[in-house]
Amino acid sequence: MQQTKCLIIGSGPAGYTAALYAGRANLQPVEYCGLQPGGQLTTTTIVENFPGYPDGVDANQMMMDLRQQAERFGADIRDGVVTAVDLSKKPYTVTIDDGTQIAADTIIVATGASAKYLGLPDEQKYNGQGVSACATCDGFFYRKKVVAVVGGGDTACEEATYLASLAAKVYMIVRKPYLRATDIMKKRVENNPKIEILYETNTLGLYGDNGVEGAHLVFRKGEADERRYDLPIDGFFLAIGHKPNTDLFRGQLTMDETGYIVTKGDTPCTNVEGVFAAGDCADPNYRQAVVAAGSGCKAAMEAERYLNQ
């Protein structure tokens, strides 16, 4: 069985930053990249709101830069997926999909969260070409354009309101005849002249030759008065929630009702000593690369302090 002082699970901004700080602290960290090296940020194109890149940066290039920086300070970054974790005794045991077992004195969980999609093939086809799951990340590219937001909860209302400050027109595609959002969020979108709510409407698909040019919609699907039509749009934003990638730790780490890892106060400390959570897997609110990177820094610093005790 291999041994390490610090094992990092996940490779987005949180994981790579944790590896960078742990490496500089001479913890000789081992990091496993998981199914999506670089995290969900790699599903977008240009990142314009990460400090230090005044002209923006290609998301995949930024993740490669972070990886190389961590490797420069001794991080052992490996391809592979963690399939099992035993946090019942120290050192903690982690099993990799190739059968490797590692005994870790500390673990930093940076497995991220995945945006929920409708399951349409067109969502993958136009990913990065008009389809987005982050208005804060990609809204700037749709200034004075027409966009649609799918969802009827608080998140969808927040996304629609944000996009309305940039876009010429925002449609909210809501499958129910009402919004699930809180009253204050309902009023905010209902009173915004740039937002139009399409109730009892489902998306059947998307179309466009050079990226998204419109959506195929159906009103009252399956009912007698069903009506299908096309809606010209420039961007299609998913706002139906995120699923934290934390199933691996169920029953071992304390989580909230939706699966986000609960940490102690403003720290990355979990309910298990020596196990820390960083990034979107423990952040249901912000879900931004710069926030994730900061939490990865905190997790590595806490791991170093724990090992020095």
C-alpha positions in Angstrom: 0.0 0.0 0.0 1.3 3.4 -0.9 1.5 6.2 1.7 1.2 9.9 1.5 0.9 12.8 4.0 -1.7 14.5 1.9 -4.1 13.1 -0.7 -6.2 15.4 -2.9 -9.3 14.1 -4.6 -10.3 16.3 -7.6 -8.6 18.6 -10.0 -10.5 21.8 -10.5 -9.3 25.2 -9.2 -9.7 24.0 -5.6 -7.8 20.7 -6.1 -4.9 22.3 -8.1 -4.6 25.2 -5.7 -4.6 22.8 -2.7 -1.8 20.8 -4.5 0.2 23.9 -5.1 0.1 25.0 -1.5 0.6 21.5 -0.1 3.6 21.1 -2.4 5.1 24.3 -1.3 4.7 23.2 2.3 6.7 20.1 1.4 3.8 17.7 2.1 4.6 15.9 -1.2 0.8 15.7 -2.0 -0.7 13.1 -4.3 -3.6 14.3 -6.4 -6.1 12.2 -8.4 -7.8 14.1 -11.3 -11.0 12.1 -11.5 -13.3 11.8 -14.5 -13.0 15.4 -15.6 -9.4 16.7 -15.2 -9.6 20.5 -14.6 -13.2 20.3 -13.3 -16.4 21.6 -14.8 -14.7 24.9 -15.7 -13.2 23.0 -18.7 -16.7 22.8 -20.2 -16.7 26.5 -20.9 -14.5 28.5 -23.2 -13.0 31.9 -22.2 -12.7 32.8 -18.5 -12.8 36.6 -18.1 -13.4 37.0 -14.3 -10.4 35.2 -12.8 -7.8 37.6 -11.4 -4.5 38.0 -13.3 -5.9 37.5 -16.8 -6.8 41.0 -18.0 -7.6 39.8 -21.5 -9.3 36.6 -20.4 -7.9 33.1 -20.7 -9.0 29.8 -22.3 -10.4 27.7 -19.5 -8.5 24.6 -20.4 -5.3 26.6 -20.6 -5.9 28.1 -17.2 -6.3 24.6 -15.7 -3.1 23.4 -17.4 -1.3 26.4 -16.0 -2.5 25.6 -12.5 -1.5 22.0 -12.9 2.0 22.8 -14.1 2.4 25.3 -11.2 1.4 22.6 -8.7 3.7 20.1 -10.3 6.6 22.6 -10.1 6.4 22.4 -6.3 6.4 18.7 -6.2 2.7 17.7 -6.4 2.3 14.1 -7.8 -0.7 14.6 -10.0 -2.2 11.4 -11.4 -4.9 10.3 -13.7 -7.4 8.0 -12.1 -10.7 7.9 -10.2 -11.1 7.3 -6.5 -13.7 4.5 -6.1 -13.7 3.9 -2.3 -12.7 5.8 0.8 -12.5 4.5 4.4 -12.4 7.3 7.0 -13.1 5.0 10.0 -9.5 4.9 11.1 -6.2 6.6 10.6 -4.4 6.6 8.3 -7.3 6.9 5.9 -7.5 4.3 3.1 -8.4 5.3 -0.4 -8.9 2.9 -3.4 -8.3 3.9 -7.0 -10.0 2.5 -10.0 -6.8 0.7 -11.1 -6.7 -1.2 -7.8 -4.1 1.0 -6.1 -4.6 1.6 -2.4 -3.2 4.6 -0.6 -2.9 5.3 3.1 -3.3 9.1 3.6 -2.7 11.1 6.8 -4.9 13.9 5.5 -7.4 14.1 2.7 -8.6 17.2 0.8 -11.9 16.6 -0.9 -12.2 18.8 -4.0 -14.6 16.7 -6.1 -16.7 19.7 -7.2 -20.3 19.7 -8.3 -22.0 19.0 -11.6 -24.7 21.2 -13.2 -28.0 19.4 -13.8 -29.0 19.2 -17.4 -32.3 18.4 -19.1 -30.7 15.4 -20.8 -31.1 16.7 -24.4 -28.5 15.7 -26.9 -28.4 19.3 -28.1 -27.1 20.4 -24.7 -23.8 18.5 -25.4 -23.8 19.5 -29.0 -23.9 23.2 -28.2 -21.9 23.1 -25.0 -19.7 26.2 -25.0 -21.5 27.4 -28.2 -24.6 28.9 -26.6 -25.3 26.5 -23.8 -24.2 27.4 -20.3 -24.9 26.5 -16.7 -23.4 29.6 -15.2 -24.8 33.1 -15.9 -22.1 34.8 -13.9 -19.4 33.0 -15.9 -20.8 33.5 -19.4 -23.4 36.2 -19.2 -21.0 38.9 -20.4 -20.8 37.2 -23.9 -24.6 37.9 -24.3 -24.6 41.6 -23.9 -27.6 43.1 -25.8 -28.6 39.6 -27.1 -31.6 37.4 -26.4 -31.2 34.5 -24.0 -33.4 31.9 -22.2 -33.1 30.5 -18.7 -34.5 27.1 -17.8 -35.9 26.7 -14.3 -38.4 28.2 -11.9 -36.6 28.3 -8.5 -34.6 30.9 -6.8 -31.4 30.1 -8.7 -33.2 30.5 -12.1 -34.7 33.8 -10.9 -31.2 35.0 -9.8 -29.7 34.0 -13.1 -32.5 35.6 -15.1 -32.2 38.9 -13.1 -28.4 38.9 -13.6 -28.7 38.2 -17.3 -31.4 41.0 -17.6 -28.7 43.5 -16.6 -26.7 42.5 -19.7 -29.0 41.0 -22.3 -31.6 42.7 -24.4 -34.3 40.1 -23.5 -34.5 37.2 -21.1 -37.0 34.3 -21.4 -37.6 32.1 -18.4 -38.7 28.6 -19.5 -40.7 27.1 -16.7 -42.4 23.7 -16.9 -44.9 24.3 -14.2 -47.7 26.9 -14.2 -46.0 28.8 -11.4 -42.5 29.7 -10.0 -41.1 27.7 -7.1 -39.0 30.7 -6.1 -39.5 32.7 -2.9 -41.9 35.6 -3.1 -39.2 38.2 -3.2 -37.5 36.5 -6.2 -40.8 36.0 -8.0 -41.6 39.7 -7.7 -38.1 40.6 -8.9 -38.5 38.7 -12.2 -42.2 39.5 -12.7 -41.5 43.2 -12.4 -38.5 43.2 -14.7 -39.6 44.5 -18.1 -36.7 42.6 -19.8 -37.8 39.2 -18.4 -40.7 37.2 -20.0 -41.8 34.0 -18.2 -43.0 31.1 -20.4 -45.1 29.0 -18.0 -46.0 25.3 -18.7 -43.3 25.1 -21.3 -40.7 22.4 -22.0 -37.6 22.5 -24.2 -37.5 19.8 -26.9 -34.2 20.7 -28.5 -32.0 23.5 -29.8 -31.0 24.5 -33.3 -28.4 26.6 -35.1 -25.6 26.3 -37.6 -23.0 28.2 -35.8 -24.0 27.8 -32.2 -27.4 28.2 -30.6 -29.8 30.2 -32.7 -33.0 29.1 -31.1 -34.9 26.5 -29.0 -37.7 24.1 -30.0 -40.4 24.5 -27.3 -43.7 22.9 -26.4 -46.5 24.5 -24.4 -48.6 22.2 -22.3 -46.8 19.0 -23.5 -49.2 16.0 -23.9 -52.4 18.0 -23.3 -55.2 18.7 -25.7 -54.0 22.3 -26.3 -50.4 21.4 -26.8 -48.6 23.9 -29.0 -45.1 23.5 -30.4 -43.0 26.4 -31.7 -39.5 27.8 -32.1 -38.1 30.6 -30.1 -35.1 32.5 -31.5 -32.4 33.0 -28.9 -28.6 33.5 -28.7 -28.0 31.7 -25.4 -29.5 28.9 -23.4 -28.8 28.8 -19.7 -29.5 25.9 -17.4 -30.6 26.9 -13.9 -32.2 23.7 -12.5 -29.6 23.1 -9.8 -26.3 21.4 -9.2 -25.4 18.0 -7.8 -22.3 17.9 -5.6 -20.0 15.0 -6.4 -20.0 13.6 -2.9 -21.7 10.2 -3.1 -18.3 8.6 -2.3 -18.4 10.1 1.2 -22.0 9.4 2.2 -22.3 8.1 5.7 -18.7 9.3 6.5 -18.8 13.0 6.1 -21.6 15.3 7.4 -23.6 16.7 4.4 -26.6 18.9 4.0 -29.9 17.6 2.5 -28.7 18.1 -1.0 -25.3 16.4 -0.5 -22.9 19.4 0.0 -20.2 18.7 2.6 -20.7 20.7 5.7 -17.6 22.4 7.0 -17.0 24.0 10.4 -17.6 27.8 10.3 -15.3 29.5 7.8 -12.8 26.7 7.8 -12.5 23.7 5.3 -12.6 21.3 8.3 -15.1 18.5 8.1 -16.5 16.3 10.9 -13.6 13.9 10.5 -10.2 15.1 11.8 -7.6 15.5 9.0 -10.2 15.5 6.2 -10.9 18.9 4.6 -13.4 19.9 1.8 -12.7 22.6 -0.7 -14.5 24.1 -3.8 -17.9 23.4 -5.1 -18.5 20.1 -3.2 -18.8 22.3 -0.1 -20.1 25.5 -1.7 -23.8 25.7 -2.6 -23.8 29.4 -2.9 -21.0 30.9 -5.0 -19.6 28.2 -7.3 -16.9 30.5 -8.8 -13.4 29.4 -9.7 -11.7 32.2 -7.7 -13.7 31.1 -4.6 -12.8 27.5 -5.1 -9.1 28.3 -5.5 -9.2 30.3 -2.2 -10.8 27.4 -0.4 -8.2 25.0 -1.8 -5.5 27.2 -0.3 -7.3 27.1 3.1 -7.6 23.3 2.9 -3.9 22.9 2.3 -3.0 25.3 5.1 -5.3 23.4 7.5 -3.8 20.1 6.4 -0.3 21.4 7.1 -1.3 22.7 10.5 -3.0 19.4 11.4 0.1 17.4 10.4 2.3 19.7 12.5 0.3 19.2 15.6 
